[in-house]
Amino acid sequence: MTIDTNGEFKVEASPLKLLRAALIGAVVSAICIGVALGWFDNVQPGSFREFVCYVGAVFFPLLTLRALWRAFATPGPVLILSREGIQDLRLAAELIPWDAIQDIAVRGAGRSRSIMLSIDPAVETKLTFNTILRWTRTADRAFGMNGLSVRAGDLKIGFDELLAATLAFARAGQSHDAASRRFSAFQAIR
């Protein structure tokens, strides 16, 4: 696949994928709420399983509402790649310049793969992250995820196309001094 890096590569969210996520979230929410209300006899009161369902009874409805909101209220592109950098509105409002990206790696396997962007800490502190990302950054770091995760799961394109476009724009947008830098993801696709 040839990607034209002279302009911008804009990607919109997929309402169908977001509605599918909302449906799954609604089912999981209903199960968690059912356990919290004592509708299932096989969950022992005071057990860890019950505690997890109490947390899920709060957490999953919020994620479900967020997916529904994004499916109907997200006009235009949510991810923009250009020679200047990457802007993923799902993560932060600002454009992240390619020269501030120290590494691009592929994390996960199968359908749960993501692109992990390791950002220069001086630049990362200046980014305005969305609320959920701010809440999860500490936990992500505890699990060794020291970067921003760009996923294709809710986009109108697949992961392979997203990775190819990201790498093409990263190559095209690197300054002359950084042109010899090799990102981890370059080796991952060979």
Summary of the structure (lengths in Angstrom):
residues: 190
radius of gyration: 19.1
end to end distance: 14.4
largest distance: 65.0
contacts: 515
relative contact order: 0.16
helix: 49%
strand: 18%
